[in-house]
Amino acid sequence: MKTSKLLGIVIALQVLLLIGQWVAPTAGVAHADVPLPNPSERQLAMVEELRTLNGKMDKLISLLQSGSVEVKVAKDKK
């Protein structure tokens, strides 16, 4: 008896899915009016960000190589 009820529920859900696909078929259709990002502009922006990052890394490396970095360890407050 449990198997037939479960089978009936599964069939009913499948029927609902099929009805949903027939009623609203445009839900999964891609739209052509969506503007796509320009790959060349995106790549130029990435190169500019990398240049900025390289400048920051150069400053950090020069600071570390100078030996004027001081590290302090905080004690636990238990």
C-alpha positions as CSV (number, residue, x, y, z in Angstrom):
1,M,0.0,0.0,0.0
2,K,2.8,2.4,0.8
3,T,4.5,1.7,-2.6
4,S,1.4,2.6,-4.5
5,K,0.9,5.8,-2.6
6,L,4.5,6.8,-3.1
7,L,4.2,6.0,-6.8
8,G,1.0,8.1,-7.1
9,I,2.8,11.0,-5.5
10,V,5.7,10.8,-7.8
11,I,3.5,10.6,-10.9
12,A,1.5,13.6,-9.6
13,L,4.7,15.6,-9.2
14,Q,5.9,14.7,-12.6
15,V,2.6,15.8,-14.1
16,L,2.8,19.1,-12.3
17,L,6.3,19.6,-13.7
18,L,5.2,18.8,-17.2
19,I,2.3,21.3,-16.9
20,G,4.6,23.9,-15.6
21,Q,6.9,23.5,-18.6
22,W,4.0,23.8,-21.0
23,V,2.5,26.8,-19.3
24,A,5.6,28.9,-19.0
25,P,8.1,27.8,-21.7
26,T,9.8,31.2,-21.9
27,A,11.2,30.9,-18.4
28,G,14.4,29.2,-19.5
29,V,14.9,31.0,-22.9
30,A,17.9,33.3,-23.2
31,H,17.3,36.9,-24.1
32,A,19.3,38.6,-26.9
33,D,18.9,42.1,-25.5
34,V,21.2,41.5,-22.5
35,P,24.4,43.5,-23.1
36,L,27.6,41.4,-22.9
37,P,30.7,42.8,-21.2
38,N,33.4,44.0,-23.5
39,P,36.3,41.6,-23.0
40,S,39.0,44.1,-24.1
41,E,37.8,46.7,-21.6
42,R,37.7,44.0,-18.8
43,Q,41.2,42.9,-19.7
44,L,42.5,46.5,-19.7
45,A,41.0,47.0,-16.2
46,M,42.6,43.8,-15.0
47,V,46.0,44.9,-16.3
48,E,45.6,48.3,-14.6
49,E,44.7,46.5,-11.3
50,L,47.8,44.3,-11.6
51,R,50.0,47.3,-12.1
52,T,48.5,48.9,-8.9
53,L,49.1,45.6,-7.1
54,N,52.7,45.4,-8.3
55,G,53.4,48.9,-7.1
56,K,52.0,48.0,-3.6
57,M,54.1,44.8,-3.6
58,D,57.2,46.7,-4.5
59,K,56.7,49.1,-1.6
60,L,56.1,46.1,0.8
61,I,59.2,44.3,-0.5
62,S,61.4,47.3,-0.1
63,L,60.0,47.8,3.5
64,L,60.8,44.2,4.4
65,Q,64.2,44.3,2.8
66,S,65.2,47.5,4.7
67,G,65.0,45.6,8.0
68,S,63.0,48.3,9.7
69,V,60.0,46.1,10.3
70,E,59.2,45.4,13.9
71,V,56.9,42.5,14.9
72,K,55.2,42.6,18.3
73,V,53.2,39.6,19.7
74,A,50.1,40.4,21.7
75,K,49.6,38.4,24.9
76,D,46.4,36.5,25.4
77,K,43.9,38.0,27.8
78,K,42.7,35.0,29.6
